[in-house]
Amino acid sequence: MNIIVFGATGDIGSRIVSEALQRGHKVTAVTRNEAAFSKLPDAVTPVAANLSDADKVVSVMAGHDLAITALRPPTGEEAQLPVLTQAVVQGAAHHQMRVLIVGGAARLMIPGTDGETVLNAEGFLPASAVEIARACQVQYEQCLASQDVIWSYLSPAAMIAPGTRTGQYTLGTDTLVTDSDGQSRISMEDFAVAMLDEAEIPKHLQQAFTVGYQ
């Protein structure tokens, strides 16, 4: 496949790029500016694009089979996440292209509670994570309202961090996936595996799902 990845130099985006290349896909890596090109693997096609320019977004997406957005704004600009995501979703709609979205865990219900979610459960999130969680919830709700594009929204486990690529994971839908100790976690590497598995064999068209270790 010819895949375009937005947020290609981020913690998760860079691992998605690596996983896609490892599987033999052709990758276009989109960054905010050309200064970030040095962080990209030689095998990608680098593109700099301002996502506030709708025509530019549509232009760079032309000719691809699939889009993946792994965008994460810097601290203090979290509210831009749904805006940036929507630009990619609209570009995908223009090209009638599938789009896979690196989402957040905000929407997920916590096992053993009366329907409490990661976002609304008192004290579940550290204060530093609340704003990005709110932005992710808006991002998710925008996806639900997007009827003119085939999207898939992948939420990570409650804890996602750099780690080992095991190739093993468990999928869920609207509830955190937890292990035998009650921990909800996934490595960024295995998150990327799950994302590329969905890219290659779609099972969650216009659906949200989640991934973790069990």
C-alpha positions in Angstrom: 0.0 0.0 0.0 0.9 3.6 -0.5 0.3 5.1 3.0 0.5 8.8 4.1 1.2 9.3 7.8 0.5 12.6 9.5 2.5 13.3 12.7 5.2 11.0 11.4 8.0 12.2 13.7 6.0 11.9 17.0 6.5 9.1 19.5 3.7 7.0 18.1 3.8 8.3 14.5 7.5 7.4 14.1 6.7 3.8 15.2 3.8 3.6 12.8 6.2 4.7 10.0 8.8 2.1 11.0 6.2 -0.7 11.2 4.8 0.2 7.8 8.2 0.3 6.2 9.1 -3.0 7.8 6.0 -4.6 6.1 7.1 -3.3 2.7 4.6 -0.4 2.4 5.5 2.8 0.6 5.2 5.7 3.1 4.8 9.4 2.7 5.7 11.1 6.0 4.1 14.5 6.7 5.7 17.0 9.1 5.0 20.6 10.1 8.2 21.8 8.4 11.2 20.7 6.5 13.4 21.0 9.6 11.9 17.7 10.9 12.9 15.8 7.8 16.2 14.8 9.4 14.3 12.7 11.9 12.7 10.6 9.2 14.0 7.3 7.8 15.6 7.5 4.4 13.0 5.2 2.9 10.1 7.6 3.3 8.9 10.4 1.0 9.0 13.5 3.3 6.4 16.3 2.9 6.0 19.5 4.9 2.4 20.7 5.2 0.5 23.2 7.3 -2.8 21.4 8.1 -4.6 24.7 8.3 -4.3 24.9 4.6 -7.1 22.6 3.4 -6.0 22.7 -0.3 -2.5 21.7 0.7 -3.8 18.8 2.8 -5.9 17.5 -0.2 -3.0 17.9 -2.5 -0.5 15.9 -0.4 -3.0 13.1 0.1 -3.6 12.5 -3.6 -2.4 9.2 -4.9 -2.4 7.3 -1.6 -4.3 4.3 -0.6 -4.7 5.0 3.1 -4.1 7.9 5.5 -3.0 7.5 9.2 -3.1 10.5 11.5 -0.9 10.3 14.6 -1.1 14.0 15.4 -0.5 15.3 18.9 -0.2 19.1 19.5 2.3 20.4 22.0 1.3 21.2 25.6 -1.0 24.3 25.7 -2.3 23.6 22.2 -4.3 20.5 23.0 -7.5 22.0 21.6 -6.0 22.0 18.2 -6.1 18.2 18.0 -9.7 17.8 16.7 -9.2 20.7 14.3 -6.0 19.1 12.8 -7.7 15.7 12.7 -10.7 17.0 10.9 -8.5 18.5 8.2 -7.1 15.0 7.5 -10.5 13.4 7.7 -11.9 15.9 5.2 -9.0 15.3 2.9 -9.7 11.6 3.1 -13.3 12.2 2.3 -12.3 14.2 -0.8 -10.2 11.3 -2.1 -12.6 8.6 -0.9 -9.7 7.2 1.1 -9.8 5.2 4.4 -8.3 7.1 7.3 -7.0 5.5 10.5 -6.8 7.7 13.6 -4.5 7.4 16.6 -7.1 8.3 19.2 -7.1 8.7 23.0 -8.3 6.5 25.8 -10.6 9.2 27.1 -13.8 7.6 25.7 -13.1 4.1 27.2 -15.0 2.7 30.2 -13.1 1.5 33.2 -13.7 -2.1 34.2 -15.5 -2.6 37.5 -17.2 0.8 37.5 -20.7 1.9 36.7 -19.9 3.1 33.2 -17.2 5.6 34.3 -14.8 6.5 31.5 -11.2 7.5 31.6 -12.1 11.1 31.1 -15.0 11.4 33.6 -13.8 9.1 36.4 -12.7 11.3 39.3 -9.0 11.1 39.9 -8.2 8.6 37.2 -6.2 11.0 35.1 -3.3 13.1 36.3 -4.0 16.8 35.9 -1.4 17.0 33.2 -3.4 14.6 31.0 -6.8 16.2 31.3 -6.6 18.7 28.5 -5.4 16.2 25.9 -8.0 13.7 27.1 -10.8 16.3 26.6 -9.4 17.0 23.1 -9.4 13.3 22.3 -13.0 13.0 23.4 -13.9 15.8 20.9 -11.8 14.1 18.3 -13.7 10.9 18.8 -17.1 12.6 18.7 -16.2 14.3 15.4 -15.4 10.9 14.0 -18.8 9.6 15.0 -20.4 12.5 13.1 -18.3 11.9 9.9 -20.6 9.9 7.7 -18.8 10.7 4.4 -15.5 8.9 5.1 -14.5 5.5 6.2 -12.6 6.0 9.4 -11.2 3.7 12.2 -10.4 5.2 15.6 -7.8 3.2 17.7 -7.6 4.1 21.4 -4.6 3.0 23.3 -4.6 1.4 26.7 -4.5 3.7 29.8 -0.7 3.5 29.8 1.2 3.7 26.5 4.9 4.0 26.5 8.0 3.1 24.5 8.8 -0.6 24.9 9.2 -3.8 23.0 7.5 -5.0 19.8 6.1 -8.4 20.8 3.5 -8.5 18.0 1.0 -9.7 20.7 -2.0 -7.7 21.8 -5.7 -8.0 22.7 -8.4 -5.9 21.0 -11.4 -4.4 22.7 -14.2 -1.9 21.8 -15.4 0.6 24.4 -13.7 -0.7 27.6 -10.1 -0.6 28.7 -8.3 -3.9 28.0 -6.6 -5.0 31.3 -4.2 -7.8 32.2 -4.5 -10.2 35.1 -3.2 -7.5 37.5 -5.8 -5.1 36.4 -3.3 -2.9 34.5 -4.2 -1.4 31.2 -1.0 -1.0 29.1 0.5 -1.3 25.7 3.9 -0.5 24.2 4.0 2.1 21.4 5.6 -0.6 19.2 2.7 -3.0 19.7 0.2 -0.2 19.2 1.8 0.4 15.8 1.5 -3.3 15.1 -2.3 -3.2 15.8 -2.7 -0.1 13.7 -0.9 -1.7 10.7 -2.9 -4.9 11.1 -6.0 -2.8 10.8 -4.6 -1.0 7.8 -3.9 -4.3 6.0 -7.0 -6.2 7.1 -9.8 -3.7 8.0 -12.1 -4.9 10.7 -13.3 -1.7 12.3 -14.8 0.4 9.5 -16.4 3.5 10.9 -15.8 2.1 14.3 -13.7 2.8 17.4 -11.6 0.0 19.0 -8.9 -0.3 21.6 -5.8 -2.4 22.2 -3.9 -3.6 25.3 -2.2 -6.5 26.9 -4.3 -9.2 28.6 
